[in-house]
């Protein structure tokens, strides 16, 4: 527990500063580092499950998607084209490069499916942080809201789940998660989102901020369950050992992986206002 808290105290403020105040180049470097490290842990979990992989293509594809988002933000002529084109190119390359000799034909399905899933799961999902931060009105405030709700939803779920949790949530996927912890995580995330929007953001659209906080909290918990299902299917406890007391990086960003596109979709449907 002490190592877990110490790691959070060190990394939490640094992550919040990068999300809210870092210049674009540093934001991009941090995003690339997170996506690539997370992908490395994903590949570790997938190998443990017995899947064949093409890691070089996966790393390149995830990085290319993040760079494509920067291109769409900085060069309006490419807007709406760079990301779909990059994703399509990665898919085509995945299907073709799996035909090469080192990949056994009996592993063709696992090599293509597991590699492309990794690119989508880490690269495509997380790359929407770029336009969310730099291409919409109040992008800084939105990304800070995202970070705070995800972080505190995890904290409330973990602490109160350990304290009052009695009813298993989905034991076949994650035996340690409880209904009480899940409810506490949701309410805690929404409360923190409300406090931030009311006293720091001071937005006129307080109801909208609360709804977005609820969406982030729900998507974050679903993202946690998705990663837990992957680990359970691969019979591993943690995705890695990068963060003392927390396990791997993927274990810490799993909530963000679905929360990022969920918030982006909500903002897009609202007309980017």
C-alpha positions, 0 to 999 in steps of 0.5 A, a space after each residue: 500500500 505504501 509503495 502504491 501511494 508513493 508512486 501515485 504521489 510522484 506520478 499524479 502531479 506530473 501526469 496532471 501537468 502534462 495533460 493540462 499545461 505541457 506544450 504540444 511537442 511534450 504532450 505528444 512525446 508523453 502520449 507516444 511513450 505511454 502508448 508504446 509502453 502500454 502496447 509492450 505490456 499488451 504484447 506480453 499479455 497476448 504472448 502469455 495467452 499463446 498468440 503470435 504477434 508482429 510487434 514492430 508493426 504494432 509499435 509503428 502503427 500506434 505511433 503513426 496514429 498519434 502523429 496523424 492526429 497531430 497532422 490533423 490538428 496542425 494542418 487543416 487540409 488533412 483534417 478528417 483524412 489522416 487518421 482513417 488513412 493511417 488506420 487503413 494502411 496499418 490494417 492492410 500492412 498487417 494482413 500482408 506482412 503476416 504472409 511472410 515466411 516467419 509467420 506460420 500459416 496456422 498462426 495467421 489469424 492470431 498474428 493479424 487479429 492480435 496485432 491489429 487489436 493492439 494498435 486499435 486498443 492502445 494507439 487508436 483509442 489514446 490518440 484522441 487525446 490529441 484533438 481533445 486537448 488541442 482542437 476543441 474549445 476548452 480542450 485544456 479543461 476537458 483533458 484535466 476533467 478527464 484525468 481527474 475523474 478517471 484518477 479519483 474514480 479509481 481511488 474511490 473504487 479501490 479504497 471504499 471497495 476494500 473497506 465496504 465491498 462485499 458483493 462481487 461485481 463480475 467474479 469470473 473477470 475480476 474477483 477483487 472488484 465489488 458492486 460497492 466499490 464500483 458505485 463508490 468509484 462512479 459517485 466519487 468520480 462524478 463528485 470530483 468532476 462537479 467540484 472541478 467544474 464548479 470551482 476551478 473550471 467555472 463553466 456555465 455548462 455545469 450540468 454538461 460537465 456533470 454528465 461528462 463526468 458520469 460518462 468518463 466514470 462509467 467508461 473508465 470502469 468498463 475499460 478496467 474490466 476489459 483489461 482485467 478480462 485480457 489478463 484473466 484470459 492470459 492467466 496473468 495477475 499484472 500486465 507488468 511491473 513498471 510501477 511499484 505497487 501498481 503493476 504495469 503501466 497498462 494496469 494504470 491507464 486501462 480506465 483511460 483507454 475507453 474514457 478518452 474516446 467516450 469523451 471525444 464522442 460526447 464532445 463531437 456529438 455536442 458540436 465541439 462546444 
